[in-house]
Amino acid sequence: MKRVMVRYKVKADRAGDNQRYIEKVFEELHASGPEGLRYASFKLDDGVSFVHIASIETDDGQNPLSNTAAFKAFQEGSMRGAAGSRPVARHRLVSLSRAMIQSAGSMFLPFSSVLQEL
């Protein structure tokens, strides 16, 4: 299993476009239902920062996102609006509280977390 977290900022006039790209990715994921992917995206309170968390649980370790047209369009389109680099951080879960597991619900289900403002 591989987990990846990406946090980045976009230019203020590109935040809406970035959100629409993300929504298209989730539309495609819901329609295609790829196995072995858990994916969540968040828009932070400043309105221009985004966080993506993915858990890739495929047998071959390949990321199903890489095969989706919407994700490719997102990568190309969102980079035009980027306001800096996109550091990718691999991470390991240390722990979750019982309340987090019960209340987070969709964040930990396959492709269920749609962009939300925190």
MMTF fields as JSON, N, C-alpha, C and O atoms, coordinates in Angstrom:
{
  "mmtfVersion": "1.0.0",
  "mmtfProducer": "UNKNOWN",
  "numBonds": 471,
  "numAtoms": 472,
  "numGroups": 118,
  "numChains": 1,
  "numModels": 1,
  "chainsPerModel": [1],
  "groupsPerChain": [118],
  "chainIdList": ["A"],
  "bondAtomList": [4, 2, 8, 6, 12, 10, 16, 14, 20, 18, 24, 22, 28, 26, 32, 30, 36, 34, 40, 38, 44, 42, 48, 46, 52, 50, 56, 54, 60, 58, 64, 62, 68, 66, 72, 70, 76, 74, 80, 78, 84, 82, 88, 86, 92, 90, 96, 94, 100, 98, 104, 102, 108, 106, 112, 110, 116, 114, 120, 118, 124, 122, 128, 126, 132, 130, 136, 134, 140, 138, 144, 142, 148, 146, 152, 150, 156, 154, 160, 158, 164, 162, 168, 166, 172, 170, 176, 174, 180, 178, 184, 182, 188, 186, 192, 190, 196, 194, 200, 198, 204, 202, 208, 206, 212, 210, 216, 214, 220, 218, 224, 222, 228, 226, 232, 230, 236, 234, 240, 238, 244, 242, 248, 246, 252, 250, 256, 254, 260, 258, 264, 262, 268, 266, 272, 270, 276, 274, 280, 278, 284, 282, 288, 286, 292, 290, 296, 294, 300, 298, 304, 302, 308, 306, 312, 310, 316, 314, 320, 318, 324, 322, 328, 326, 332, 330, 336, 334, 340, 338, 344, 342, 348, 346, 352, 350, 356, 354, 360, 358, 364, 362, 368, 366, 372, 370, 376, 374, 380, 378, 384, 382, 388, 386, 392, 390, 396, 394, 400, 398, 404, 402, 408, 406, 412, 410, 416, 414, 420, 418, 424, 422, 428, 426, 432, 430, 436, 434, 440, 438, 444, 442, 448, 446, 452, 450, 456, 454, 460, 458, 464, 462, 468, 466],
  "bondOrderList": [1, 1, 1, 1, 1, 1, 1, 1, 1, 1, 1, 1, 1, 1, 1, 1, 1, 1, 1, 1, 1, 1, 1, 1, 1, 1, 1, 1, 1, 1, 1, 1, 1, 1, 1, 1, 1, 1, 1, 1, 1, 1, 1, 1, 1, 1, 1, 1, 1, 1, 1, 1, 1, 1, 1, 1, 1, 1, 1, 1, 1, 1, 1, 1, 1, 1, 1, 1, 1, 1, 1, 1, 1, 1, 1, 1, 1, 1, 1, 1, 1, 1, 1, 1, 1, 1, 1, 1, 1, 1, 1, 1, 1, 1, 1, 1, 1, 1, 1, 1, 1, 1, 1, 1, 1, 1, 1, 1, 1, 1, 1, 1, 1, 1, 1, 1, 1],
  "groupList": [{"groupName": "MET", "atomNameList": ["N", "CA", "C", "O"], "elementList": ["N", "C", "C", "O"], "formalChargeList": [0, 0, 0, 0], "bondAtomList": [1, 0, 2, 1, 3, 2], "bondOrderList": [1, 1, 2], "singleLetterCode": "M", "chemCompType": "L-PEPTIDE LINKING"}, {"groupName": "LYS", "atomNameList": ["N", "CA", "C", "O"], "elementList": ["N", "C", "C", "O"], "formalChargeList": [0, 0, 0, 0], "bondAtomList": [1, 0, 2, 1, 3, 2], "bondOrderList": [1, 1, 2], "singleLetterCode": "K", "chemCompType": "L-PEPTIDE LINKING"}, {"groupName": "ARG", "atomNameList": ["N", "CA", "C", "O"], "elementList": ["N", "C", "C", "O"], "formalChargeList": [0, 0, 0, 0], "bondAtomList": [1, 0, 2, 1, 3, 2], "bondOrderList": [1, 1, 2], "singleLetterCode": "R", "chemCompType": "L-PEPTIDE LINKING"}, {"groupName": "VAL", "atomNameList": ["N", "CA", "C", "O"], "elementList": ["N", "C", "C", "O"], "formalChargeList": [0, 0, 0, 0], "bondAtomList": [1, 0, 2, 1, 3, 2], "bondOrderList": [1, 1, 2], "singleLetterCode": "V", "chemCompType": "L-PEPTIDE LINKING"}, {"groupName": "TYR", "atomNameList": ["N", "CA", "C", "O"], "elementList": ["N", "C", "C", "O"], "formalChargeList": [0, 0, 0, 0], "bondAtomList": [1, 0, 2, 1, 3, 2], "bondOrderList": [1, 1, 2], "singleLetterCode": "Y", "chemCompType": "L-PEPTIDE LINKING"}, {"groupName": "ALA", "atomNameList": ["N", "CA", "C", "O"], "elementList": ["N", "C", "C", "O"], "formalChargeList": [0, 0, 0, 0], "bondAtomList": [1, 0, 2, 1, 3, 2], "bondOrderList": [1, 1, 2], "singleLetterCode": "A", "chemCompType": "L-PEPTIDE LINKING"}, {"groupName": "ASP", "atomNameList": ["N", "CA", "C", "O"], "elementList": ["N", "C", "C", "O"], "formalChargeList": [0, 0, 0, 0], "bondAtomList": [1, 0, 2, 1, 3, 2], "bondOrderList": [1, 1, 2], "singleLetterCode": "D", "chemCompType": "L-PEPTIDE LINKING"}, {"groupName": "GLY", "atomNameList": ["N", "CA", "C", "O"], "elementList": ["N", "C", "C", "O"], "formalChargeList": [0, 0, 0, 0], "bondAtomList": [1, 0, 2, 1, 3, 2], "bondOrderList": [1, 1, 2], "singleLetterCode": "G", "chemCompType": "PEPTIDE LINKING"}, {"groupName": "ASN", "atomNameList": ["N", "CA", "C", "O"], "elementList": ["N", "C", "C", "O"], "formalChargeList": [0, 0, 0, 0], "bondAtomList": [1, 0, 2, 1, 3, 2], "bondOrderList": [1, 1, 2], "singleLetterCode": "N", "chemCompType": "L-PEPTIDE LINKING"}, {"groupName": "GLN", "atomNameList": ["N", "CA", "C", "O"], "elementList": ["N", "C", "C", "O"], "formalChargeList": [0, 0, 0, 0], "bondAtomList": [1, 0, 2, 1, 3, 2], "bondOrderList": [1, 1, 2], "singleLetterCode": "Q", "chemCompType": "L-PEPTIDE LINKING"}, {"groupName": "ILE", "atomNameList": ["N", "CA", "C", "O"], "elementList": ["N", "C", "C", "O"], "formalChargeList": [0, 0, 0, 0], "bondAtomList": [1, 0, 2, 1, 3, 2], "bondOrderList": [1, 1, 2], "singleLetterCode": "I", "chemCompType": "L-PEPTIDE LINKING"}, {"groupName": "GLU", "atomNameList": ["N", "CA", "C", "O"], "elementList": ["N", "C", "C", "O"], "formalChargeList": [0, 0, 0, 0], "bondAtomList": [1, 0, 2, 1, 3, 2], "bondOrderList": [1, 1, 2], "singleLetterCode": "E", "chemCompType": "L-PEPTIDE LINKING"}, {"groupName": "PHE", "atomNameList": ["N", "CA", "C", "O"], "elementList": ["N", "C", "C", "O"], "formalChargeList": [0, 0, 0, 0], "bondAtomList": [1, 0, 2, 1, 3, 2], "bondOrderList": [1, 1, 2], "singleLetterCode": "F", "chemCompType": "L-PEPTIDE LINKING"}, {"groupName": "LEU", "atomNameList": ["N", "CA", "C", "O"], "elementList": ["N", "C", "C", "O"], "formalChargeList": [0, 0, 0, 0], "bondAtomList": [1, 0, 2, 1, 3, 2], "bondOrderList": [1, 1, 2], "singleLetterCode": "L", "chemCompType": "L-PEPTIDE LINKING"}, {"groupName": "HIS", "atomNameList": ["N", "CA", "C", "O"], "elementList": ["N", "C", "C", "O"], "formalChargeList": [0, 0, 0, 0], "bondAtomList": [1, 0, 2, 1, 3, 2], "bondOrderList": [1, 1, 2], "singleLetterCode": "H", "chemCompType": "L-PEPTIDE LINKING"}, {"groupName": "SER", "atomNameList": ["N", "CA", "C", "O"], "elementList": ["N", "C", "C", "O"], "formalChargeList": [0, 0, 0, 0], "bondAtomList": [1, 0, 2, 1, 3, 2], "bondOrderList": [1, 1, 2], "singleLetterCode": "S", "chemCompType": "L-PEPTIDE LINKING"}, {"groupName": "PRO", "atomNameList": ["N", "CA", "C", "O"], "elementList": ["N", "C", "C", "O"], "formalChargeList": [0, 0, 0, 0], "bondAtomList": [1, 0, 2, 1, 3, 2], "bondOrderList": [1, 1, 2], "singleLetterCode": "P", "chemCompType": "L-PEPTIDE LINKING"}, {"groupName": "THR", "atomNameList": ["N", "CA", "C", "O"], "elementList": ["N", "C", "C", "O"], "formalChargeList": [0, 0, 0, 0], "bondAtomList": [1, 0, 2, 1, 3, 2], "bondOrderList": [1, 1, 2], "singleLetterCode": "T", "chemCompType": "L-PEPTIDE LINKING"}],
  "groupTypeList": [0, 1, 2, 3, 0, 3, 2, 4, 1, 3, 1, 5, 6, 2, 5, 7, 6, 8, 9, 2, 4, 10, 11, 1, 3, 12, 11, 11, 13, 14, 5, 15, 7, 16, 11, 7, 13, 2, 4, 5, 15, 12, 1, 13, 6, 6, 7, 3, 15, 12, 3, 14, 10, 5, 15, 10, 11, 17, 6, 6, 7, 9, 8, 16, 13, 15, 8, 17, 5, 5, 12, 1, 5, 12, 9, 11, 7, 15, 0, 2, 7, 5, 5, 7, 15, 2, 16, 3, 5, 2, 14, 2, 13, 3, 15, 13, 15, 2, 5, 0, 10, 9, 15, 5, 7, 15, 0, 12, 13, 16, 12, 15, 15, 3, 13, 9, 11, 13],
  "groupIdList": [1, 2, 3, 4, 5, 6, 7, 8, 9, 10, 11, 12, 13, 14, 15, 16, 17, 18, 19, 20, 21, 22, 23, 24, 25, 26, 27, 28, 29, 30, 31, 32, 33, 34, 35, 36, 37, 38, 39, 40, 41, 42, 43, 44, 45, 46, 47, 48, 49, 50, 51, 52, 53, 54, 55, 56, 57, 58, 59, 60, 61, 62, 63, 64, 65, 66, 67, 68, 69, 70, 71, 72, 73, 74, 75, 76, 77, 78, 79, 80, 81, 82, 83, 84, 85, 86, 87, 88, 89, 90, 91, 92, 93, 94, 95, 96, 97, 98, 99, 100, 101, 102, 103, 104, 105, 106, 107, 108, 109, 110, 111, 112, 113, 114, 115, 116, 117, 118],
  "secStructList": [7, 3, 3, 3, 3, 3, 3, 3, 3, 5, 7, 4, 4, 4, 2, 2, 2, 2, 2, 2, 2, 2, 2, 2, 2, 2, 2, 2, 2, 2, 2, 2, 7, 7, 6, 6, 3, 3, 3, 3, 3, 3, 3, 7, 6, 6, 1, 1, 3, 3, 3, 3, 3, 3, 3, 3, 7, 7, 6, 6, 7, 7, 7, 4, 4, 4, 4, 7, 2, 2, 2, 2, 2, 2, 2, 2, 2, 2, 2, 2, 6, 5, 1, 1, 7, 7, 7, 3, 3, 3, 7, 7, 7, 7, 7, 7, 7, 2, 2, 2, 2, 2, 2, 2, 4, 4, 4, 4, 1, 6, 6, 7, 7, 7, 7, 3, 3, 7],
  "xCoordList": [0.844, 0.0, 0.894, 1.883, 0.529, 1.274, 0.297, -0.809, 0.713, -0.109, 0.653, 1.859, -0.07, 0.542, -0.32, -1.549, 0.343, -0.36, 0.315, 1.539, -0.498, 0.011, -0.721, -1.947, 0.033, -0.551, 0.04, 1.25, -0.823, -0.352, -1.308, -2.42, -0.85, -1.66, -1.781, -0.88, -2.921, -3.12, -3.319, -3.609, -3.162, -3.435, -4.927, -5.756, -5.256, -6.637, -7.625, -8.728, -7.25, -8.174, -8.309, -9.104, -7.534, -7.588, -8.201, -8.338, -8.569, -9.096, -10.38, -10.556, -11.267, -12.513, -12.255, -12.883, -11.333, -10.974, -10.389, -10.731, -9.508, -8.887, -9.946, -9.896, -10.896, -11.962, -12.775, -13.124, -13.076, -13.841, -13.056, -13.644, -11.755, -10.929, -11.038, -11.2, -10.948, -11.031, -12.393, -12.48, -13.444, -14.789, -14.941, -15.608, -14.336, -14.371, -13.64, -14.077, -12.527, -11.802, -12.718, -12.798, -13.411, -14.294, -15.483, -15.932, -15.993, -17.07, -16.606, -17.321, -15.396, -14.871, -14.614, -14.9, -14.082, -13.834, -15.121, -15.176, -16.15, -17.43, -18.012, -18.615, -17.844, -18.377, -17.586, -18.17, -16.25, -15.418, -15.174, -14.962, -15.202, -15.03, -13.753, -13.821, -12.585, -11.349, -11.104, -11.352, -10.621, -10.301, -8.977, -8.088, -8.86, -7.583, -7.209, -6.029, -8.202, -7.899, -8.831, -10.05, -8.242, -8.985, -8.401, -7.187, -9.276, -8.798, -9.68, -10.906, -9.054, -9.783, -9.106, -7.886, -9.913, -9.397, -10.059, -11.243, -9.284, -9.779, -9.349, -8.266, -10.212, -9.89, -9.79, -10.722, -8.669, -8.452, -9.133, -9.589, -9.194, -9.924, -9.443, -10.22, -8.187, -7.701, -8.254, -8.076, -8.926, -9.571, -8.654, -9.123, -7.353, -6.402, -5.481, -4.697, -5.576, -4.756, -5.598, -6.756, -4.989, -5.664, -4.784, -3.557, -5.418, -4.716, -5.384, -6.61, -4.567, -5.057, -4.381, -3.173, -5.154, -4.623, -5.09, -6.281, -4.15, -4.484, -3.838, -2.696, -4.593, -4.075, -4.227, -5.34, -3.102, -3.103, -2.935, -1.916, -3.938, -3.978, -4.148, -4.842, -3.523, -3.627, -2.583, -1.555, -2.851, -1.923, -0.564, 0.473, -0.58, 0.677, 1.291, 2.356, 0.626, 1.15, 0.93, 1.351, 0.267, 0.009, -1.134, -2.089, -1.031, -2.038, -3.141, -2.878, -4.374, -5.477, -5.764, -6.324, -5.395, -5.612, -4.861, -5.332, -3.708, -2.872, -3.545, -3.162, -4.551, -5.232, -6.504, -7.21, -6.813, -8.065, -7.816, -6.887, -8.663, -8.536, -8.725, -8.029, -9.669, -9.952, -8.755, -8.477, -8.045, -6.877, -5.753, -5.053, -5.576, -4.558, -4.885, -3.998, -6.167, -6.594, -6.384, -5.952, -6.689, -6.481, -5.006, -4.677, -4.119, -2.692, -2.225, -1.484, -2.645, -2.238, -2.846, -2.142, -4.132, -4.826, -4.458, -4.305, -4.315, -4.031, -2.602, -2.331, -1.697, -0.323, -0.231, 0.643, -1.124, -1.124, -1.513, -1.117, -2.286, -2.718, -1.923, -2.252, -0.878, -0.106, 0.595, 1.041, 0.677, 1.366, 2.607, 2.973, 3.243, 4.442, 4.545, 3.794, 5.471, 5.682, 4.603, 3.837, 4.556, 3.597, 4.353, 4.599, 4.718, 5.456, 4.581, 3.447, 5.119, 4.434, 5.07, 6.29, 4.243, 4.75, 4.133, 2.918, 4.992, 4.512, 4.414, 5.242, 3.419, 3.22, 2.648, 2.133, 2.751, 2.196, 1.249, 1.552, 0.116, -0.852, -0.3, 0.133, -0.317, 0.124, -1.051, -0.95, -2.17, -3.324, -4.555, -4.441, -5.702, -6.984, -7.781, -7.75, -8.49, -9.381, -10.651, -10.987, -11.333, -12.582, -13.576, -14.288, -13.619, -14.536, -14.188, -15.081, -12.893, -12.475, -12.919, -13.409, -12.755, -13.155, -14.662, -15.116, -15.44, -16.891, -17.417, -18.361, -16.826, -17.37, -16.794, -17.46, -15.569, -14.956, -15.645, -15.721, -16.14, -16.917, -16.346, -15.477, -16.83, -16.506, -15.027, -14.543, -14.302, -12.885, -12.122, -11.115, -12.597, -11.873, -12.519, -12.122, -13.502, -14.113, -13.589, -13.204, -13.562, -13.034, -13.729, -14.957, -12.948, -13.31, -14.553, -15.302, -14.8, -16.034, -15.899, -16.902, -14.704, -14.579, -14.485, -13.497, -15.516, -15.532, -15.032, -15.131, -14.504, -13.928, -14.848, -16.047, -14.27, -15.049, -14.207, -12.979, -14.872, -14.157, -14.08, -15.086, -12.902, -12.706, -13.048, -12.943],
  "yCoordList": [-1.17, 0.0, 1.239, 1.313, 2.194, 3.451, 4.587, 4.625, 5.501, 6.678, 7.916, 8.028, 8.846, 10.078, 11.251, 11.185, 12.331, 13.559, 14.702, 14.835, 15.517, 16.669, 17.901, 17.902, 18.945, 20.22, 21.306, 21.348, 22.189, 23.235, 24.416, 24.329, 25.518, 26.718, 27.022, 26.742, 27.604, 28.104, 29.611, 30.154, 30.27, 31.704, 31.907, 31.089, 32.997, 33.234, 33.168, 32.646, 33.686, 33.682, 32.301, 32.135, 31.304, 29.941, 28.928, 27.752, 29.371, 28.44, 27.764, 26.565, 28.499, 27.907, 26.877, 25.818, 27.181, 26.223, 24.956, 23.846, 25.127, 23.975, 23.091, 21.867, 23.713, 22.951, 22.181, 21.022, 22.809, 22.12, 20.935, 19.889, 21.077, 19.942, 18.786, 17.631, 19.107, 18.075, 17.395, 16.17, 18.175, 17.6, 16.656, 15.628, 16.989, 16.124, 14.801, 13.74, 14.878, 13.656, 12.732, 11.536, 13.288, 12.46, 11.935, 10.813, 12.715, 12.217, 10.99, 9.99, 11.068, 9.933, 8.737, 7.601, 8.979, 7.881, 7.198, 5.971, 7.978, 7.385, 6.577, 5.529, 7.043, 6.34, 5.07, 4.046, 5.131, 3.996, 3.007, 1.819, 3.493, 2.626, 1.814, 0.599, 2.428, 1.643, 1.001, 1.606, -0.22, -0.935, -0.434, -0.017, -0.481, -0.219, 1.238, 1.564, 2.125, 3.546, 4.154, 3.994, 4.845, 5.678, 7.066, 7.255, 8.038, 9.354, 10.425, 10.317, 11.455, 12.571, 13.868, 13.925, 14.908, 16.233, 17.259, 17.155, 18.246, 19.28, 20.647, 20.811, 21.625, 23.032, 23.697, 23.615, 24.353, 24.949, 26.308, 26.875, 26.816, 28.05, 29.267, 30.197, 29.29, 30.459, 30.531, 31.538, 29.462, 29.463, 29.169, 29.003, 29.102, 28.856, 27.659, 27.269, 27.086, 25.921, 24.66, 24.628, 23.625, 22.348, 21.239, 21.323, 20.198, 19.016, 17.801, 17.692, 16.891, 15.631, 14.508, 14.548, 13.514, 12.341, 11.121, 10.959, 10.272, 9.06, 7.86, 7.916, 6.783, 5.503, 4.547, 4.267, 4.051, 3.151, 1.744, 1.416, 0.919, -0.421, -1.467, -2.465, -1.246, -2.189, -3.291, -3.09, -4.451, -5.576, -5.254, -5.679, -4.487, -4.177, -2.849, -2.472, -2.134, -0.867, 0.323, 1.439, 0.081, 1.161, 2.042, 1.549, 3.324, 4.282, 4.377, 4.825, 3.967, 4.046, 5.459, 5.633, 6.469, 7.848, 8.149, 8.914, 7.545, 7.802, 7.42, 7.905, 6.549, 6.072, 6.834, 6.478, 7.87, 8.588, 9.877, 10.631, 10.103, 11.306, 12.574, 13.569, 12.53, 13.712, 14.076, 15.258, 13.082, 13.369, 13.958, 14.867, 13.45, 14.01, 15.466, 16.32, 15.746, 17.127, 18.002, 19.149, 17.464, 18.193, 18.561, 19.706, 17.585, 17.854, 18.941, 19.84, 18.867, 19.873, 21.237, 22.247, 21.268, 22.529, 23.183, 24.402, 22.39, 22.981, 23.5, 24.433, 22.918, 23.415, 24.82, 25.602, 25.136, 26.492, 27.52, 28.683, 27.097, 28.02, 27.914, 28.563, 27.099, 26.871, 28.14, 28.961, 28.274, 29.414, 28.932, 29.487, 27.926, 27.369, 25.891, 25.361, 25.227, 23.807, 22.985, 23.5, 21.706, 20.788, 19.685, 18.622, 19.934, 18.897, 17.675, 17.789, 16.519, 15.254, 14.606, 14.458, 14.224, 13.596, 12.213, 12.067, 11.204, 9.866, 9.839, 10.43, 9.164, 9.175, 7.848, 7.051, 7.638, 6.449, 6.907, 7.828, 6.262, 6.555, 6.084, 4.939, 6.957, 6.588, 6.011, 4.937, 6.734, 6.259, 7.085, 8.203, 6.545, 7.241, 6.99, 5.888, 7.997, 7.777, 7.091, 7.185, 6.423, 5.759, 6.78, 6.497, 7.97, 9.009, 9.441, 9.701, 9.519, 9.905, 8.866, 9.214, 7.615, 6.543, 6.6, 6.473, 6.789, 6.791, 8.043, 7.96, 9.203, 10.442, 10.804, 11.476, 10.375, 10.736, 10.037, 10.576, 8.856, 8.132, 8.139, 7.331, 9.05, 9.03, 9.256, 8.838, 9.898, 10.132, 8.825, 8.751, 7.795, 6.539, 5.477, 4.312, 5.868, 4.952, 5.255, 6.393, 4.286, 4.532, 5.709, 5.802, 6.58, 7.778, 8.489, 9.026, 8.512, 9.109, 10.556, 11.264, 11.002, 12.351, 13.331, 13.359, 14.124, 15.152, 16.43, 16.606, 17.305, 18.545, 19.203, 19.36, 19.573, 20.258, 21.362, 21.286, 22.362, 23.423, 23.038, 22.643, 23.143, 22.803, 23.97, 23.869],
  "zCoordList": [0.0, 0.0, 0.0, 0.73, -0.824, -0.896, -0.601, -1.141, 0.251, 0.556, 0.142, 0.362, -0.463, -0.948, -0.509, -0.548, -0.09, 0.247, -0.512, -0.497, -1.171, -1.919, -1.412, -1.299, -1.108, -0.686, -1.57, -1.788, -2.082, -2.979, -2.953, -2.433, -3.524, -3.687, -5.165, -5.956, -5.519, -6.877, -6.795, -5.729, -7.922, -7.974, -7.706, -8.106, -7.029, -6.605, -7.763, -7.601, -8.92, -10.053, -10.707, -11.632, -10.233, -10.787, -9.816, -10.156, -8.621, -7.613, -8.08, -7.864, -8.708, -9.196, -10.285, -10.3, -11.197, -12.246, -11.628, -12.034, -10.647, -10.001, -9.352, -9.465, -8.676, -8.034, -9.073, -8.849, -10.199, -11.25, -11.818, -12.091, -11.999, -12.451, -11.455, -11.848, -10.178, -9.138, -9.175, -9.091, -9.298, -9.357, -10.545, -10.433, -11.67, -12.863, -12.589, -13.033, -11.856, -11.504, -10.704, -10.988, -9.701, -8.886, -9.679, -9.443, -10.603, -11.469, -12.237, -12.314, -12.81, -13.565, -12.649, -13.025, -11.463, -10.535, -10.115, -10.029, -9.853, -9.475, -10.626, -10.396, -11.853, -13.023, -13.332, -13.688, -13.197, -13.592, -12.449, -12.69, -11.221, -10.06, -10.034, -9.848, -10.214, -10.202, -8.836, -7.792, -8.87, -7.628, -7.061, -7.803, -5.753, -5.108, -4.942, -4.81, -4.947, -4.787, -3.754, -3.82, -2.809, -1.853, -2.019, -1.95, -2.24, -2.645, -2.026, -2.042, -1.484, -0.896, -1.321, -1.475, -1.51, -1.86, -0.959, -0.637, -0.56, 0.341, -0.15, -0.711, 0.068, -0.189, 1.177, 1.977, 1.446, 2.76, 2.874, 1.881, 4.089, 4.373, 3.604, 3.388, 3.186, 2.461, 1.04, 0.355, 0.593, -0.721, -1.891, -3.017, -1.646, -2.737, -2.463, -3.328, -1.276, -0.931, -1.027, -0.612, -1.585, -1.764, -1.218, -1.27, -0.693, -0.209, -0.832, -0.85, -1.342, -1.898, -1.129, -0.894, -0.74, -0.068, -0.849, -1.114, -1.212, -1.954, -1.281, -0.824, -1.234, -0.788, -1.963, -2.408, -2.46, -3.608, -3.07, -2.461, -3.3, -2.724, -3.828, -3.633, -4.975, -6.086, -5.924, -5.277, -6.513, -6.419, -7.03, -6.521, -8.144, -8.828, -8.397, -8.886, -7.483, -6.994, -7.92, -7.617, -9.053, -10.007, -9.507, -8.907, -9.753, -9.324, -10.376, -11.492, -10.049, -11.013, -11.497, -12.579, -10.724, -11.157, -12.454, -13.296, -12.598, -13.775, -15.079, -16.144, -15.003, -16.204, -16.526, -17.47, -15.769, -16.011, -16.793, -16.505, -17.776, -18.606, -17.768, -17.971, -16.827, -16.007, -15.131, -14.93, -14.609, -13.772, -14.613, -14.166, -15.821, -16.719, -17.045, -17.052, -17.316, -17.597, -16.364, -16.48, -15.188, -13.941, -13.779, -13.468, -13.991, -13.835, -14.786, -14.388, -16.026, -17.013, -16.691, -16.686, -16.427, -16.18, -14.874, -14.809, -13.833, -12.531, -12.445, -11.689, -13.197, -13.179, -13.782, -13.408, -14.707, -15.263, -14.214, -14.301, -13.226, -12.187, -10.904, -9.911, -10.916, -9.695, -9.231, -10.034, -7.931, -7.334, -6.603, -5.567, -7.121, -6.492, -6.789, -7.607, -6.127, -6.356, -5.662, -4.848, -5.997, -5.399, -4.685, -5.255, -3.448, -2.735, -2.488, -2.024, -2.803, -2.581, -1.365, -1.295, -0.414, 0.802, 0.955, 1.093, 0.93, 1.272, 2.787, 3.481, 3.291, 4.73, 5.211, 4.427, 6.493, 7.126, 8.219, 8.977, 8.288, 9.322, 10.656, 10.786, 11.636, 12.969, 13.743, 14.336, 13.732, 14.479, 14.138, 13.636, 14.406, 14.287, 15.548, 16.097, 16.01, 17.145, 16.644, 15.463, 17.518, 17.155, 16.595, 15.631, 17.206, 16.731, 15.31, 14.504, 14.999, 13.651, 12.64, 11.566, 12.967, 12.058, 11.831, 10.694, 12.888, 12.78, 12.095, 11.31, 12.375, 11.828, 10.471, 9.683, 10.178, 8.9, 7.748, 6.644, 7.996, 7.017, 5.627, 5.3, 4.804, 3.381, 3.093, 2.041, 3.988, 3.712, 3.592, 2.887, 4.277, 4.292, 3.414, 3.453, 2.633, 1.687, 0.296, 0.027, -0.586, -1.938, -2.624, -2.628, -3.188, -3.951, -3.468, -4.284, -2.167, -1.675, -1.239, -1.144, -0.976, -0.458, -1.612, -2.346, -1.76, -2.786, -2.148, -0.933, -2.948, -2.463, -1.442, -1.669, -0.339, 0.68, 1.299, 1.333, 1.773, 2.478, 3.924, 4.513, 4.517, 5.924, 6.81, 8.033]
}
